[in-house]
């Protein structure tokens, strides 16, 4: 079992704290830092946010949401092993060509440590503020993923779709291995099926209640069925989840086939963070290393 932190950039958005989080998490044995994205947060929006009982992004509104790729680039320069996963990037609010270039550049500079967690989001008002169409975002997400992979893979790339079109373009640098691992985010069946079809991994929403024990098996069954229908090996898809901070309870997740669990640090200062994460490394990470399936090579 591997472990990561979520809301990393919003917990410690400042430079000293961001660097400390990366360095301490790496020392404590965490494998990944995950950071969310909201380009803007509307003052008024329909209360659909999954991670708070109010349906509102209260913590994110208070602390702000740094651009994850820029935050990762800063922390990557202060670390050597820990990976970075957007959790999740709202890809359909971005240009796929611009994002492909940014992600490839960071993947090169971090020596292959970036994972691109992507989704289409839930906040229509954010789309409205950005002047981006809300309907058909799922289909756009599929095209954006295909287009970025074409740019990463081909020396001279072309793509013709309903929402993305380009002909014979260069996009360099190329990421190590010709791709950036794409992790599909979201707790809907549509997201789970997309992960089975095209994802290197699946990162459902971090459930804040006990409902993870009911919902996660259903979502993973969707991933498995979609992978089989697409002729893909389900065991090659890395599964990430939240839901526990306990070594004992981690076994249930391992039995479901989860490769990586995530926690949100509680600390507000660097000294408290060191104490919290180092203790977690000793009491949980070290005791769960042999749990669960082996992490797929592509992840």
C-alpha positions as CSV (number, residue, x, y, z in Angstrom):
1,X,0.0,0.0,0.0
2,X,1.2,3.5,-0.9
3,X,0.0,6.7,0.8
4,X,-0.4,10.3,-0.4
5,X,-1.7,13.6,0.8
6,X,-4.7,15.4,-0.6
7,X,-5.5,19.1,-0.8
8,X,-1.7,19.6,-0.5
9,X,-1.5,23.0,-2.2
10,X,-4.5,24.4,-0.4
11,X,-3.3,23.3,3.1
12,X,0.1,24.9,2.6
13,X,-0.1,27.3,-0.4
14,X,2.9,29.5,0.7
15,X,6.5,28.8,-0.5
16,X,8.1,27.8,2.8
17,X,5.2,25.6,3.9
18,X,4.8,24.1,0.4
19,X,8.5,23.1,0.3
20,X,8.3,21.7,3.8
21,X,5.3,19.6,3.0
22,X,7.1,18.0,0.1
23,X,10.3,17.4,2.0
24,X,8.6,16.0,5.1
25,X,6.1,13.9,3.2
26,X,9.0,12.4,1.2
27,X,11.0,11.7,4.4
28,X,8.0,10.1,6.1
29,X,7.4,7.7,3.2
30,X,4.5,9.2,1.4
31,X,4.5,8.4,-2.4
32,X,2.5,11.3,-3.8
33,X,1.2,14.8,-3.1
34,X,-2.3,15.5,-4.7
35,X,-3.6,19.0,-5.4
36,X,-7.0,20.2,-6.6
37,X,-7.8,22.8,-9.2
38,X,-10.4,25.5,-9.5
39,X,-9.4,28.3,-11.8
40,X,-12.0,30.6,-10.2
41,X,-14.6,29.9,-7.4
42,X,-17.9,31.8,-7.9
43,X,-19.3,33.5,-4.9
44,X,-22.7,32.0,-5.6
45,X,-23.1,28.5,-6.9
46,X,-25.3,25.5,-6.5
47,X,-24.2,23.6,-3.3
48,X,-23.0,20.3,-4.9
49,X,-19.5,20.1,-3.4
50,X,-19.0,16.5,-2.3
51,X,-16.4,16.9,0.4
52,X,-18.3,19.1,2.8
53,X,-21.7,18.5,4.4
54,X,-22.8,22.0,3.5
55,X,-22.1,21.4,-0.2
56,X,-19.8,24.4,-0.3
57,X,-16.1,24.7,-0.7
58,X,-15.5,26.3,2.6
59,X,-11.8,25.4,3.1
60,X,-10.9,26.2,-0.5
61,X,-12.7,29.6,-0.4
62,X,-10.7,30.5,2.8
63,X,-7.2,29.4,1.7
64,X,-7.3,29.8,-2.1
65,X,-6.4,27.2,-4.7
66,X,-3.0,27.6,-6.3
67,X,-2.5,26.4,-9.8
68,X,-1.5,22.8,-9.2
69,X,1.1,22.5,-12.0
70,X,3.0,25.7,-10.8
71,X,2.8,24.6,-7.2
72,X,4.1,21.1,-8.2
73,X,7.0,22.7,-10.2
74,X,8.0,24.6,-7.1
75,X,7.9,21.6,-4.8
76,X,9.5,19.3,-7.3
77,X,12.6,21.4,-7.2
78,X,12.8,20.8,-3.4
79,X,12.3,17.0,-3.6
80,X,13.7,14.0,-5.4
81,X,11.3,11.0,-5.2
82,X,7.8,12.0,-4.3
83,X,5.2,12.1,-7.1
84,X,2.6,14.7,-7.9
85,X,-0.9,14.1,-9.0
86,X,-3.5,16.7,-9.9
87,X,-6.5,15.7,-7.8
88,X,-8.2,16.7,-10.0
89,X,-7.4,19.1,-12.8
90,X,-10.6,20.4,-14.5
91,X,-9.2,19.6,-18.0
92,X,-12.3,20.7,-19.9
93,X,-11.8,24.3,-18.5
94,X,-8.4,24.3,-20.2
95,X,-6.8,24.2,-23.6
96,X,-5.7,20.6,-24.2
97,X,-2.7,21.8,-26.3
98,X,-1.5,24.3,-23.7
99,X,-2.0,21.7,-20.9
100,X,-0.2,19.0,-22.8
101,X,2.8,21.3,-23.1
102,X,2.8,22.3,-19.4
103,X,2.4,18.7,-18.2
104,X,5.1,17.4,-20.5
105,X,7.5,20.1,-19.4
106,X,6.9,19.4,-15.7
107,X,7.2,15.7,-16.3
108,X,10.6,16.2,-17.9
109,X,11.9,18.6,-15.2
110,X,10.7,16.4,-12.4
111,X,12.2,13.3,-14.0
112,X,8.9,11.5,-14.6
113,X,7.1,12.3,-11.3
114,X,3.9,13.9,-12.6
115,X,0.5,12.1,-12.8
116,X,-2.3,14.1,-14.4
117,X,-5.6,13.5,-12.6
118,X,-8.3,14.9,-14.7
119,X,-12.1,15.4,-14.6
120,X,-14.8,17.7,-15.9
121,X,-15.9,19.1,-12.5
122,X,-19.3,19.8,-11.0
123,X,-19.6,23.6,-10.8
124,X,-21.5,25.0,-13.7
125,X,-21.1,28.5,-12.4
126,X,-17.3,28.1,-12.8
127,X,-17.7,27.2,-16.4
128,X,-20.0,30.2,-16.9
129,X,-17.4,32.5,-15.4
130,X,-14.8,31.2,-17.8
131,X,-17.1,31.4,-20.8
132,X,-16.9,27.6,-21.4
133,X,-19.8,25.5,-22.5
134,X,-21.2,23.2,-19.8
135,X,-23.0,20.6,-22.0
136,X,-21.1,17.8,-23.6
137,X,-18.2,18.2,-21.2
138,X,-17.8,14.4,-20.9
139,X,-17.3,14.0,-24.6
140,X,-14.9,17.0,-24.6
141,X,-12.9,15.4,-21.8
142,X,-12.5,12.2,-23.9
143,X,-11.3,14.2,-26.9
144,X,-8.9,16.3,-24.8
145,X,-7.3,13.1,-23.4
146,X,-6.9,11.6,-26.9
147,X,-5.5,14.9,-28.3
148,X,-2.9,15.3,-25.5
149,X,-1.7,11.7,-25.9
150,X,-1.3,12.4,-29.6
151,X,0.8,15.5,-28.9
152,X,3.0,13.5,-26.3
153,X,3.5,10.5,-28.5
154,X,3.9,11.7,-32.1
155,X,6.9,13.7,-33.4
156,X,4.4,15.6,-35.7
157,X,0.9,15.4,-34.3
158,X,-2.5,15.7,-35.9
159,X,-6.0,15.3,-34.4
160,X,-9.5,15.8,-35.8
161,X,-12.5,15.7,-33.5
162,X,-15.7,17.6,-32.7
163,X,-14.0,19.9,-30.1
164,X,-10.3,19.7,-30.9
165,X,-8.6,20.0,-34.3
166,X,-5.0,20.5,-35.2
167,X,-2.9,19.4,-38.2
168,X,0.8,18.5,-38.3
169,X,2.1,20.4,-35.3
170,X,5.2,20.0,-33.1
171,X,4.8,19.9,-29.3
172,X,8.0,19.5,-27.4
173,X,9.5,18.5,-25.0
174,X,8.1,14.9,-25.1
175,X,7.4,13.4,-21.7
176,X,9.5,10.4,-20.5
177,X,8.1,7.3,-22.1
178,X,6.0,9.3,-24.5
179,X,3.2,10.0,-22.1
180,X,2.1,11.5,-18.8
181,X,0.1,9.0,-16.8
182,X,-3.6,10.1,-16.8
183,X,-5.6,9.3,-13.7
184,X,-9.4,9.7,-14.1
185,X,-11.1,11.5,-11.2
186,X,-14.7,11.5,-10.1
187,X,-17.2,9.5,-8.1
188,X,-19.8,9.0,-10.9
189,X,-20.3,5.8,-12.8
190,X,-19.4,7.7,-16.0
191,X,-16.0,8.6,-14.5
192,X,-15.4,5.0,-13.4
193,X,-16.2,3.7,-16.8
194,X,-13.9,6.3,-18.4
195,X,-11.1,5.1,-16.1
196,X,-11.7,1.6,-17.3
197,X,-11.6,2.6,-20.9
198,X,-8.7,5.0,-21.0
199,X,-7.1,5.7,-17.6
200,X,-3.8,4.7,-16.2
201,X,-5.5,5.0,-12.9
202,X,-8.8,5.9,-11.1
203,X,-9.1,8.5,-8.3
204,X,-12.7,8.7,-7.1
205,X,-13.7,11.6,-4.9
206,X,-12.4,11.4,-1.3
207,X,-15.4,10.3,0.6
208,X,-15.8,12.2,3.9
209,X,-18.0,9.6,5.5
210,X,-18.5,5.9,6.0
211,X,-20.3,5.7,2.6
212,X,-16.9,4.9,1.1
213,X,-17.4,1.3,2.2
214,X,-20.6,1.1,0.2
215,X,-19.8,3.2,-2.8
216,X,-16.2,2.3,-3.6
217,X,-16.8,-1.4,-4.5
218,X,-19.6,-0.3,-6.9
219,X,-17.4,2.2,-8.6
220,X,-14.5,-0.3,-8.9
221,X,-16.9,-2.8,-10.4
222,X,-17.7,-0.2,-13.1
223,X,-14.0,0.3,-13.8
224,X,-13.5,-3.5,-14.1
225,X,-16.4,-3.9,-16.5
226,X,-15.4,-1.0,-18.7
227,X,-11.8,-2.2,-18.8
228,X,-12.9,-5.7,-19.8
229,X,-15.2,-4.3,-22.5
230,X,-12.3,-2.2,-23.9
231,X,-10.0,-5.2,-23.9
232,X,-7.8,-3.7,-21.2
233,X,-6.2,-5.3,-18.2
234,X,-8.0,-4.1,-15.1
235,X,-5.0,-5.0,-12.9
236,X,-2.9,-2.5,-14.8
237,X,-5.1,0.4,-13.6
238,X,-3.8,2.1,-10.4
239,X,-6.6,2.7,-7.9
240,X,-6.4,5.5,-5.4
241,X,-8.9,6.1,-2.5
242,X,-9.4,8.0,0.7
243,X,-11.4,6.9,3.7
244,X,-9.1,5.9,6.5
245,X,-6.0,6.9,8.5
246,X,-5.7,3.5,10.2
247,X,-3.3,0.7,9.4
248,X,-5.9,-1.8,10.5
249,X,-8.7,-0.4,8.3
250,X,-6.3,-0.1,5.4
251,X,-6.6,-3.9,4.9
252,X,-10.2,-3.5,3.7
253,X,-9.1,-1.1,1.0
254,X,-6.2,-3.4,0.0
255,X,-8.7,-6.3,-0.3
256,X,-10.7,-4.1,-2.7
257,X,-7.6,-3.8,-4.9
258,X,-6.7,-0.2,-3.8
259,X,-3.0,0.6,-4.5
260,X,-2.8,4.0,-2.8
261,X,-4.7,5.7,0.1
262,X,-4.7,9.4,0.8
263,X,-5.1,11.6,3.9
264,X,-5.5,15.3,4.4
265,X,-2.9,16.6,7.0
266,X,-4.4,18.3,10.0
267,X,-1.5,20.5,10.9
268,X,-1.3,24.2,10.5
269,X,2.4,24.8,11.1
270,X,5.6,23.3,9.8
271,X,6.7,21.9,13.2
272,X,3.3,20.3,13.8
273,X,3.3,18.9,10.2
274,X,6.6,17.2,10.8
275,X,5.4,15.6,14.0
276,X,2.1,14.5,12.4
277,X,3.5,13.1,9.1
278,X,6.6,11.4,10.7
279,X,4.3,9.7,13.3
280,X,2.0,8.6,10.5
281,X,4.9,7.2,8.6
282,X,6.0,5.1,11.6
283,X,2.5,4.0,12.8
284,X,0.7,3.5,9.5
285,X,2.9,3.6,6.3
286,X,5.6,1.3,7.6
287,X,2.9,-1.2,8.8
288,X,1.0,-1.3,5.5
289,X,3.8,-1.5,2.9
290,X,3.0,-5.2,2.1
291,X,-0.8,-4.7,1.8
292,X,-2.6,-4.7,-1.5
293,X,-1.7,-5.3,-5.1
294,X,1.6,-4.2,-6.6
295,X,1.5,-0.8,-8.2
296,X,1.3,-1.0,-12.0
297,X,4.5,0.0,-13.8
298,X,2.8,2.8,-15.8
299,X,1.7,4.5,-12.6
